Amino acid sequence: MDESTMLEMAKLVKGLLGIDKSSENALRNKNTQLVRGYSGYDKQTGAIGVPIYQSSMFVHEKYGTSTGFGYGRYGNPTRLELEDTLAMLEHGKKAWAYSSGMTAESILMKLLKTGDHVIVSDDLYGGTFRLFTLTYAEQYGLEFSYVPTDDLEAVKQAIKPNTKAIFVETPSNPIMKVTDIQATADLIHNQGGLLIVDNTFLTPYFQTPIDLGADIVVHSGTKFLSGHNDVLSGFIVIKDESLIERIFTLTMTEGGVLGPFDSYLMLRSIKTLGLRLERQQENAFKLFEFLSKHPKVERVYYVGDPNHPQYELSKRQSTGFGSMISFKLKNAAEVPDLLNSLKLILFAESLGGCETFLTYPLMQTHGAIPEELRKRVGVDEALLRLSVGIEDAGEIIADLEQALG
Ligand SMILES: *Cc1c(COP(=O)(O)O)cnc(C)c1O
């Protein structure tokens, strides 16, 4: 599409060109933005709850006219309000909402070609590793290097003439390593490539990678953004206009977009994102203190630990530490007993919700990662990952205490 075709297309596809960063809500405080969203309310009807436009098709009244909506893959008003809200929160220009985080990541990999090289954080969500390896490396010939992206020198060493992107998860999953977003952006920009940041763990409430130089932010909205363990979703947010056309074309061609009802649920969830995250973080700090002193615990991984190697970096590039904590037991043989003894904490394979979850990465989220890489990173038999919820902190601690005993 050249520019004039894009402008013609924009008449048919509402929101195609992204948000107005100087609009009233885009200039407001984040806490207000979370509650009010991009538009504030439905301008058509005055509805405060964004209506669920459960329609996959939209009529054109006359030849040559359009409401800005036509076919559902191109856009839907409920989804558009969610997308605009995400773009606003992440300080980006344009966002798209998908039916899962993995769909969003898969769309991003299609910006690349066979022979392109991508540097990826070596400590990352197992599903991401599976997608990159099984689909994009083995079937389509993209090349991936898994590198400790918290070590800038290692990233520098890994750059090759065909390196087109760096994909980082920060904090990383489950070892909680922190990547310097600004410095990594500078490295890849020297080379004309893209920095993609998976912002699932901190969300735009605590971290806005685009302000630090990232070109693209990707999310599993299934986690903190949803917060209630009831919606699968994913997002792509881009910094500026330059990628709109390509990502729009991929999206309207493939679909994989979020349905209107789930879009509504996500908008509803996002209203309380700040409240949930503050409470989760407060609880997480108490859990961190408890675990750090427990005689059966070998080591605790928490970004808010003042002894964390990138504590100062975290304070510089994020406004919070989040609520993900990993820890290792001294005796890995006690893991099954611990999991079986939980009474309040749920043994489940996700994160970010109101409920506290304990995950066994080796068997669950990181099962797809080969042993050699897992061992190098430190995901072993003794490692457990806690996603701290909003329940009473004392009762969460008491449950862990009895289960560890
Ligand atoms: C869960 C997760 C994903 C995948 O998202 P889905 O919504 O499950 O498809 C990607 N990255 C991170 C960090 C995750 O935790």
The ligand as a Gaussian input file, in Angstrom:
#p B3LYP/6-31G(d) Opt

LIG

0 1
 C        1.428000     -16.806000      28.826000
 C        2.533000     -16.080000      28.193000
 C        2.624000     -15.973000      26.803000
 C        1.621000     -16.653000      25.889000
 O        0.366000     -16.054000      25.957000
 P       -1.029000     -16.845000      25.769000
 O       -2.026000     -15.774000      26.047000
 O       -1.040000     -17.953000      26.744000
 O       -1.067000     -17.323000      24.367000
 C        3.661000     -15.240000      26.271000
 N        4.573000     -14.630000      27.056000
 C        4.515000     -14.715000      28.402000
 C        5.534000     -14.013000      29.230000
 C        3.499000     -15.441000      29.021000
 O        3.461000     -15.529000      30.338000

